[in-house]
Structure formats: C-alpha cells, structure tokens
Amino acid sequence: MSLSAADDGRSIQSEAPAFALGLGLTNECNLACAFCYRDASHVDRLTIEQVRAVIERIPVRSVNLGTGENGLHPEFVPILAYLRAHPIKLTMTTNGYSVASITDADLAAFKDIEFSLDYPTEADQDNQRGPGNWQLLHQQAARCRRLGVPVTFIAVMMQSNFDQLAEIAAIAKTYAAPLRINVYQSVRTDKFALTYEHTDVIAIGEPLVRAMAGLPPRRGGCGVATVRVTPRATVQPCVYWPGGGAPLDILLHAGPNVVGTKAFVDARSVPQACVVCSHLAACGGGCAGRRRLMGALGAPDPYCPITRNDQRRLAIRQAAAREMPKLESACTTIVIARD
C-alpha cells in the first residue's frame, strides 16, 4: 500500500510548474558501453516536429539532451537552433562525440556540458568505453573551457569504480568542474558505502543520500516537475524510469497535467513502511524508479540503510553552489575535489 500524492510531502503545486525536460533525440551512439541503460536493439529518433510540439505544450525551464549521442541525429543542428531561440537553460550529456560535431557558436549556447568519465586512467576508460574516448572527451572539455562553457563530469558508480571516484573528481577539478555521481540503477547489491572524503558537496538530489546527510526536503523532482521524452516518442517521469513509457500523445493532450497520470503518481508514491520514518520528509521513500525496477514499488528503496537498522549519518562539507540545470531532472549527487 502506498500513500497518495497529496500525502507524500511532494504534492503538486496549484500552478503548473516549469518542467525540467529530458529530451532523448536518438538512442544511437558511437560507443557500446555494457552498463548503458539505452535500448540499442534498434534506432529510434524524435523528429523536430515532435520537439516543437512538446516545447509548445508545456512550460519548460531547462532541457537536457541525453540518452544517445545527439550528434548522430540528422536533424540535430536544426533542433538545436530551435531550442536556442527559446529562453531555456540548455545542457547536454555526451561522451564527447556530440560536442565535436557542432560549431563553437552552437556550443556556446549551452549552460553546461556533461562528459561521461567513469575511470581515472586512459586505459580503463578506453577499455570500457572504446579506444580514443579518453582523448576525445578531454579535447572537447578543454574546448568548452576556452569558450567559457561550464563543464561537469559524470560518473556511473559501479562495482568496478566506486573506490576511484575521488581520483575522477580530482581530474574534473583540473577543468574547474564538479563530478556528478549516479548510482548504477541495475545494481542489486548493498556493497556500496558512499564516502565524501577528499571532496566537498555542491548538491545532492539522490533522496537516500540527501536524507543520510541531514539535508532538508528537495523541491520538485521526479513525478512533480521533471519529464523525460524518449527517442521512441514516449513519456516517463524521470530518466531512469523502467519500462517503455506512455505515448507522447498523452503529454501533448494533458500538457502540464501529465503529472496526474499513473506513472507520475507512482513516482511520487511513498511505501507504507516509510510513513513513520524520521527521514521521510527528505527521502520520500527513496527512488521510486529503483523500487519499480525491483518489482516492489510499495516497498522501501532497496538501498535504504534504515531498513537494515543502520542509522548511518553522512558527514559532508558543503561547497559553494553553482548553477546546475541537470540537478533539476536527476536524482544525483554533485561534488567537487578539494584543493
């Protein structure tokens, strides 16, 4: 049994929110990383007409271009020109390929470029991602900095790299960049014990980490003010929501009221077992996407230490804040290496 959306501490505001929109223009990629969550069984692409329809239907404050490598989309440049004409904070997540595919003028329109870096050495990065990826992302990160475009590095925390995140953060710091850490969503183990030694925290969106750090409730978030449109023209409440999603027509029909559809209500749901927890306000029952992935939406987050009687408290040191549009649309943790 789950609480209703009105009881979970993240109820919808009476006025329609401006959404953090994730656009997956294509699921194509020049690489084939084993841990990637995209569906690579066939090619899917959003059309520029579909992108226009979404932007015209809902209020949007930020757009992140992710899923595949956007530079492989044949209409990427016209779509980018369309988005640039709107007062939207534009970000992109890439392995470097998509940045290399656009001009300096187009690149300068971005508020932030996220580069995927999962290992602190060229050999390990290229072994996992593909030959030449290390050099490409460093070349393009340096280009961004020359143009004054802020850079973020993003690492997927896995069994193979969880003990190397501080080293990756140190590499990011050479570009005056933070490191954004995503927990690999398909991991079914509790071996990961997070530590923030050698780093300072800029922001935490991951609900369990936020609760263990003693931070106040997060505003907005999944099921409230985030929308993801996939390359298959389906709609989901967050980037990591399992399943194919609802048809795009539902969003185009409902507009901002899409937050009242079942998937969005499920993303706001709170397991009954969490109702009496002292961390409920900050945690909200943990990641609903993880719970749904495990086939247990009504159960506590499988990563929750409280359910194992582990009342751990994360000691963090807060760093100066910086504008991070992607934080609005992802349950993630952003840190920066200490000097």
C-alpha positions in Angstrom: 0.0 0.0 0.0 1.2 3.5 -0.8 0.3 7.0 0.3 -1.5 9.2 -2.2 0.4 12.0 -3.9 -1.2 14.6 -1.7 0.3 12.9 1.5 3.9 12.4 0.4 5.4 15.8 1.1 6.0 16.4 -2.6 2.4 17.3 -3.6 1.8 19.1 -6.9 1.6 22.9 -6.7 -1.7 24.5 -7.7 0.1 26.3 -10.5 1.7 24.3 -13.2 5.4 24.1 -12.7 8.0 24.9 -15.3 9.5 21.5 -16.1 13.0 20.2 -16.3 12.7 18.3 -19.6 14.9 15.5 -20.7 15.0 15.0 -24.5 16.3 11.8 -25.9 16.6 12.8 -29.5 18.1 9.5 -30.5 19.3 6.2 -29.0 22.1 6.0 -31.4 25.7 6.1 -30.1 29.2 5.7 -31.5 30.1 3.5 -28.5 28.5 0.4 -26.9 29.1 0.6 -23.1 27.9 -2.5 -21.4 26.3 -0.6 -18.5 24.3 1.9 -20.6 20.6 2.0 -19.9 19.6 3.0 -23.5 17.8 0.4 -25.8 20.3 -0.3 -28.6 18.3 -3.0 -30.3 17.0 -0.6 -33.0 17.3 3.0 -33.9 14.7 5.5 -32.6 14.6 9.2 -33.2 12.4 12.2 -32.2 11.5 14.5 -35.1 11.9 18.2 -35.0 8.1 18.5 -35.2 7.8 16.3 -32.1 10.3 18.5 -30.2 8.4 21.6 -31.2 5.1 20.1 -30.1 6.5 19.3 -26.6 8.0 22.8 -26.1 4.8 24.4 -27.2 2.7 22.3 -24.9 4.3 22.5 -21.5 6.3 25.3 -19.7 9.9 24.3 -19.8 12.8 25.9 -17.7 15.6 23.6 -18.7 16.3 20.9 -21.4 18.9 18.2 -21.1 19.9 16.4 -24.3 20.8 12.8 -23.4 20.1 9.1 -24.0 22.3 8.6 -27.1 24.8 10.8 -28.9 22.7 13.7 -30.2 25.3 14.5 -32.8 24.3 11.3 -34.7 20.7 12.7 -35.2 20.4 14.0 -38.8 18.3 17.0 -37.5 20.5 17.8 -34.5 21.6 21.2 -35.8 18.1 22.4 -36.7 16.7 21.1 -33.4 19.5 22.9 -31.6 18.7 26.1 -33.5 15.1 25.8 -32.5 15.9 25.3 -28.8 18.4 28.1 -28.8 15.6 30.5 -29.8 13.7 29.9 -26.5 14.6 31.2 -23.0 15.6 27.7 -21.9 18.7 26.5 -20.0 20.2 24.1 -22.3 22.6 21.2 -21.2 23.9 18.1 -22.9 25.3 14.8 -21.7 27.9 13.3 -24.0 30.9 11.1 -24.4 32.5 13.9 -26.4 31.2 13.0 -29.9 28.2 15.4 -30.0 30.3 18.4 -28.8 32.9 17.7 -31.5 30.0 17.7 -34.1 28.9 21.3 -33.5 30.3 24.7 -34.1 31.7 27.0 -31.4 28.6 29.3 -31.8 26.3 26.4 -31.1 28.4 25.1 -28.3 28.5 28.5 -26.6 24.7 28.3 -26.2 24.9 25.6 -23.6 24.7 26.3 -19.9 26.6 23.1 -19.1 28.1 20.2 -20.9 28.4 16.9 -19.1 31.2 14.5 -20.1 31.0 10.8 -19.1 34.1 9.8 -17.3 34.0 6.6 -15.3 37.7 5.8 -14.7 40.7 7.9 -13.7 43.1 6.4 -16.3 43.1 6.4 -20.1 43.5 2.6 -20.3 40.5 1.8 -18.1 38.2 4.5 -19.7 39.0 3.3 -23.2 38.7 -0.3 -22.3 35.2 0.3 -21.0 34.0 3.0 -23.4 36.1 2.5 -26.6 39.5 3.3 -28.0 40.2 7.1 -28.2 37.3 8.1 -25.9 39.7 9.5 -23.2 41.4 11.8 -25.6 38.2 12.9 -27.2 36.4 13.9 -24.0 39.5 15.8 -22.7 39.9 17.6 -26.0 36.3 18.7 -26.0 36.2 19.6 -22.3 39.2 21.9 -22.9 37.4 23.4 -25.9 34.4 24.1 -23.7 36.5 25.9 -21.1 38.2 28.0 -23.8 34.7 29.1 -24.9 33.6 29.8 -21.4 31.1 27.0 -21.3 30.8 25.3 -17.9 31.8 21.7 -17.7 30.6 18.8 -15.5 31.9 15.3 -15.4 29.5 12.5 -14.7 30.5 9.0 -13.4 28.3 6.0 -13.0 29.1 4.4 -9.7 29.6 0.7 -10.2 31.4 -2.2 -8.5 34.4 -1.6 -10.8 35.0 2.1 -9.9 33.3 3.0 -6.6 36.7 3.3 -4.9 38.1 5.5 -7.6 35.6 8.4 -7.5 37.9 10.7 -5.6 40.5 10.3 -8.3 37.9 11.1 -11.0 36.8 14.2 -9.0 40.4 15.3 -9.0 40.6 15.1 -12.8 37.4 17.0 -13.1 38.8 19.8 -10.8 41.5 20.5 -13.4 38.7 21.9 -15.6 37.2 23.8 -12.7 34.4 21.2 -13.0 32.4 19.2 -10.4 31.8 15.5 -10.6 28.2 14.3 -10.8 27.7 10.7 -9.4 24.9 8.4 -10.5 24.4 5.1 -8.7 24.1 2.4 -11.4 20.4 1.7 -11.3 20.5 -2.0 -12.1 22.9 -3.0 -9.3 21.3 -5.4 -6.8 23.8 -5.2 -4.0 24.4 -3.2 -0.9 28.2 -3.3 -1.2 28.5 0.4 -1.9 29.3 2.6 1.1 29.4 6.2 0.0 32.1 8.4 1.3 32.8 12.1 0.6 36.5 12.1 1.7 38.6 14.4 -0.4 35.5 16.1 -1.9 33.0 18.8 -1.0 29.3 18.5 -1.8 27.8 21.0 -4.2 24.3 19.5 -4.3 22.5 16.2 -3.6 19.4 15.1 -5.4 19.6 11.4 -4.7 16.9 11.0 -1.9 18.6 8.5 0.3 21.9 10.3 0.2 20.1 13.6 0.9 18.4 12.1 3.9 21.5 10.5 5.4 23.3 13.8 5.0 20.6 15.5 7.1 19.6 17.9 4.3 16.1 19.4 4.0 13.5 18.1 1.6 14.1 18.6 -2.1 11.7 20.8 -4.1 10.3 19.4 -7.3 12.0 16.3 -8.6 10.6 13.1 -10.2 6.9 12.9 -10.6 6.5 16.6 -9.8 8.5 18.8 -12.2 10.5 16.5 -14.4 9.5 15.0 -17.8 11.6 12.7 -20.0 10.7 12.2 -23.7 12.4 9.2 -25.1 13.7 8.7 -28.7 10.7 6.2 -29.1 8.3 9.2 -28.6 7.2 8.0 -25.1 7.0 9.9 -21.9 8.4 9.0 -18.4 8.6 10.8 -15.1 12.3 10.5 -14.8 15.4 9.5 -16.8 15.7 6.1 -15.1 12.0 5.1 -15.0 11.7 1.4 -16.0 9.5 0.4 -18.9 8.6 1.8 -22.3 6.7 4.8 -21.0 3.4 6.3 -22.2 2.7 7.5 -25.7 3.8 11.1 -26.4 0.2 11.9 -27.4 -0.7 11.7 -23.7 1.7 14.6 -22.9 0.5 16.6 -25.8 -3.1 16.1 -24.7 -2.6 16.6 -21.0 0.1 19.3 -21.1 1.2 20.2 -17.6 -1.5 17.9 -16.2 0.6 15.0 -17.3 1.8 14.9 -13.6 -1.6 13.4 -12.8 -1.1 10.3 -15.0 -0.3 7.0 -13.3 3.5 6.9 -13.9 3.9 10.3 -12.4 1.7 9.5 -9.4 3.7 6.3 -8.9 6.9 8.3 -9.0 5.6 10.4 -6.1 4.3 7.4 -4.1 5.6 6.5 -0.6 5.7 3.0 0.7 3.6 2.4 3.8 6.6 1.1 5.7 8.3 4.5 5.3 5.4 6.6 6.8 6.8 6.5 10.3 10.4 7.0 9.3 12.1 10.2 10.7 13.8 10.7 7.3 10.6 10.6 5.3 10.4 14.4 4.5 13.9 14.4 3.0 13.8 10.9 1.4 10.2 10.5 0.3 10.6 6.7 0.3 13.8 6.7 -1.7 14.0 6.3 -5.5 10.6 5.1 -6.9 12.3 4.1 -10.1 14.6 1.7 -8.3 11.6 0.3 -6.3 9.7 -0.2 -9.6 12.7 -1.8 -11.2 12.8 -4.3 -8.4 9.1 -5.0 -8.9 8.4 -3.6 -5.4 7.0 -0.1 -5.8 5.2 -0.4 -2.5 8.4 -1.5 -0.6 11.2 0.7 0.8 14.1 1.6 -1.5 16.4 -1.5 -1.7 19.4 0.7 -0.9 17.9 2.2 2.3 20.2 1.6 5.3 17.3 2.3 7.8 15.5 -0.9 6.8 18.7 -2.8 7.9 18.8 -0.9 11.2 21.8 1.1 10.0 21.3 4.7 11.3 24.3 6.0 9.4 24.9 9.7 9.0 27.0 11.0 6.1 29.4 13.7 7.1 29.6 16.3 4.3 31.3 19.6 3.8 29.2 22.0 1.6 30.9 23.7 -1.3 29.9 26.9 -3.0 26.8 26.4 -5.1 26.9 26.8 -8.9 24.0 26.8 -11.4 23.4 23.1 -12.3 20.3 22.8 -14.5 20.7 19.0 -14.7 20.2 18.7 -11.0 16.6 19.6 -11.6 15.9 16.4 -13.6 18.0 13.7 -12.0 18.4 12.0 -8.6 22.2 12.5 -8.4 25.0 13.8 -6.2 27.4 16.5 -7.3 30.8 17.0 -5.6 34.0 18.9 -6.3 37.5 17.8 -5.3 39.1 19.8 -2.5 42.1 22.0 -3.2 
